[in-house]
Amino acid sequence: MPTVKLTLFVTGLSCLLMACSPKASSTAPKKPTSILDNLTFECKHEVRPPIDKEVHSLYDYALYHDLHNMWRGKKGDEVWQNMAVYYRIAAYNGDYQANLRLQWLLETKRVVVKKPQTEVYHLNKELEKTLPATAMYKLYYHLDSNYGVKTTPGGKFAYLRKAADMGSRDAQYEIGQILFRLQDPGTLRFRLDLRERLLECASNQGQGDAAEWLGIYYNSDKKYNKAIEYYHTGVKAGNQQSAFRLAEGFSAINSKQPEYLGVHVDTERSTRYEMISSYLFKYYFLKPTVPDLNEIVPLPPAKLPPWDGKIAFQRWFEGPSPQKPSDELMQKLAEKAGLDWQTGLPLKK
């Protein structure tokens, strides 16, 4: 393996390479003699604990109306302000999906409050109880946005590396992309191998972009079975390009290129992937996923089952609203978390 002086890389990247802690990022880390000295990675998956169904009913109701407001909604409008109450109460009762969605709505100013940075900061502290790796990645994400965390120039990479080591799929994907973009021919093979491990770890946790890149990588290396598997994984996670590539791979357009994805033409499979690709492309702003993909287009050689032409997300979105949570449930859960049930904000002492 090649030896490369750390001076080939930007100063801030040293924390990424050395796995130094976020708290230690304010001081200059001791320089290793080689990028290979400490740049190792052991795949860890973040455990996503089950969410109480009663609590999650608040999220389901809020998400339905939140998403139906995405196309024509105005920042700070009544829908988003009202749905924030449900998200808050669910978030402080351990619903990490509600927590993350509310953080995003605050970050994008769809939900308007006087001090969004303060609320996001406290939400992320709450998120640490259920998804500590994701919360660490969010800290990295917030470092450049005045959201309650600060570090020295370049120190943010310590947060990114820590998040990846803890199991954050997004951090693992992002580090993989950073390694890919580094301009250093001497470490190319080493970096590509490490990137592959990072992307595999992220993809197997449902990171759709990581799955797509693995599909591209394995297809170019003529490892077609693995390429198809990872594209398929990408589609499940909502990655539109993965669906598009599979549609192309099984299409009659490629009948004169039998080596493409190593499969025979299968127009019905191609059509189904194309329909899914079109939906993911058209409704990207809803961030749909396709966990039911195996019930629609199982991997070959499995036969295709009957299909009504819609993914489960689509049927849910086009269907009726989930039942509105009762005032009694809102009051019970708010009281449990020390919140005002009508605003979702902490009770004034």
JOTAMO-V304569 format. One record per backbone hydrogen bond with DSSP energy under -1.0 kcal/mol. NH is the residue of the N-H (numbers start at 1). CO is the residue of the C=O. E is the energy in kcal/mol with one decimal. If there is no record, write none. Layout:
BEGIN
NH | CO | E
NH | CO | E
END
This chain:
BEGIN
8 | 5 | -1.9
9 | 6 | -2.5
13 | 10 | -1.1
14 | 11 | -1.7
17 | 13 | -2.0
18 | 14 | -2.2
19 | 15 | -1.2
25 | 22 | -1.4
27 | 24 | -1.4
37 | 34 | -1.3
40 | 38 | -2.0
46 | 167 | -1.0
56 | 52 | -2.9
57 | 53 | -1.2
58 | 55 | -1.5
60 | 56 | -2.7
61 | 57 | -1.8
62 | 58 | -2.4
63 | 59 | -3.3
64 | 60 | -1.9
65 | 61 | -1.5
66 | 62 | -2.8
67 | 63 | -3.0
68 | 64 | -1.6
69 | 66 | -1.0
70 | 67 | -1.3
73 | 69 | -2.1
76 | 110 | -2.5
77 | 74 | -2.2
81 | 77 | -2.3
82 | 78 | -2.4
83 | 79 | -2.6
84 | 80 | -1.6
87 | 83 | -2.3
88 | 84 | -2.7
89 | 85 | -2.1
90 | 86 | -2.3
91 | 87 | -3.1
92 | 88 | -2.5
93 | 90 | -1.4
94 | 91 | -1.5
95 | 90 | -2.3
96 | 94 | -1.2
99 | 95 | -1.9
100 | 96 | -2.5
101 | 97 | -2.1
102 | 98 | -2.4
103 | 99 | -2.4
104 | 100 | -2.0
105 | 101 | -2.3
106 | 102 | -2.3
107 | 103 | -2.7
108 | 104 | -2.2
109 | 106 | -1.1
110 | 105 | -2.0
111 | 105 | -1.8
119 | 115 | -1.8
120 | 116 | -2.8
121 | 117 | -2.2
122 | 118 | -2.1
123 | 119 | -2.4
124 | 120 | -2.5
125 | 121 | -1.8
126 | 122 | -1.8
127 | 123 | -2.3
128 | 124 | -1.4
129 | 126 | -1.5
130 | 127 | -1.4
131 | 127 | -3.0
135 | 131 | -2.4
136 | 132 | -2.0
137 | 133 | -2.1
138 | 134 | -2.4
139 | 135 | -1.7
140 | 136 | -1.9
141 | 137 | -2.4
142 | 138 | -2.0
145 | 142 | -2.1
147 | 142 | -1.0
155 | 152 | -2.5
157 | 154 | -1.4
158 | 155 | -1.7
160 | 156 | -1.7
161 | 157 | -2.7
162 | 158 | -2.3
163 | 159 | -2.5
164 | 160 | -2.2
165 | 161 | -2.4
166 | 162 | -1.9
168 | 163 | -2.8
172 | 168 | -2.2
173 | 169 | -2.1
174 | 170 | -2.3
175 | 171 | -2.5
176 | 172 | -1.9
177 | 173 | -1.9
178 | 174 | -2.1
179 | 175 | -2.6
180 | 176 | -1.6
181 | 177 | -1.6
184 | 182 | -1.2
187 | 184 | -1.4
188 | 185 | -1.4
191 | 187 | -3.0
192 | 188 | -2.7
193 | 189 | -2.1
194 | 190 | -2.2
195 | 191 | -2.7
196 | 192 | -2.2
197 | 193 | -1.6
198 | 194 | -2.3
199 | 195 | -2.9
200 | 196 | -2.3
201 | 197 | -2.1
202 | 198 | -2.4
203 | 199 | -3.1
204 | 200 | -2.3
205 | 202 | -1.3
206 | 203 | -2.3
207 | 202 | -1.7
211 | 207 | -1.8
212 | 208 | -2.1
213 | 209 | -2.2
214 | 210 | -2.1
215 | 211 | -2.3
216 | 212 | -2.3
217 | 213 | -2.5
218 | 214 | -2.9
219 | 215 | -2.2
220 | 216 | -2.3
221 | 217 | -1.3
222 | 219 | -1.6
223 | 218 | -3.2
224 | 222 | -1.1
227 | 223 | -2.1
228 | 224 | -2.7
229 | 225 | -2.1
230 | 226 | -2.4
231 | 227 | -2.5
232 | 228 | -2.5
233 | 229 | -2.1
234 | 230 | -2.4
235 | 231 | -2.2
236 | 232 | -1.9
237 | 233 | -1.4
238 | 235 | -1.9
239 | 234 | -2.8
243 | 239 | -1.3
244 | 240 | -2.3
245 | 241 | -2.6
246 | 242 | -1.9
247 | 243 | -2.3
248 | 244 | -2.3
249 | 245 | -2.4
250 | 246 | -1.9
254 | 251 | -1.4
255 | 252 | -2.0
257 | 254 | -2.1
260 | 257 | -2.2
263 | 260 | -1.1
266 | 250 | -2.4
270 | 266 | -2.5
271 | 267 | -2.6
272 | 268 | -2.2
273 | 269 | -2.5
274 | 270 | -2.4
275 | 271 | -2.4
276 | 272 | -2.1
277 | 273 | -2.9
278 | 274 | -2.5
279 | 275 | -1.9
280 | 276 | -2.6
281 | 277 | -2.2
282 | 278 | -2.6
283 | 279 | -2.5
286 | 283 | -2.0
287 | 284 | -1.6
290 | 236 | -2.2
293 | 290 | -1.7
295 | 292 | -1.6
296 | 293 | -1.8
297 | 293 | -3.3
302 | 299 | -1.7
315 | 311 | -2.0
316 | 312 | -2.3
317 | 313 | -2.9
318 | 314 | -2.6
330 | 326 | -2.3
331 | 327 | -2.7
332 | 328 | -2.3
333 | 329 | -2.6
334 | 330 | -2.4
335 | 331 | -2.5
336 | 332 | -1.8
337 | 333 | -1.4
339 | 334 | -3.1
340 | 345 | -3.2
343 | 340 | -1.0
344 | 340 | -3.5
347 | 338 | -2.0
END
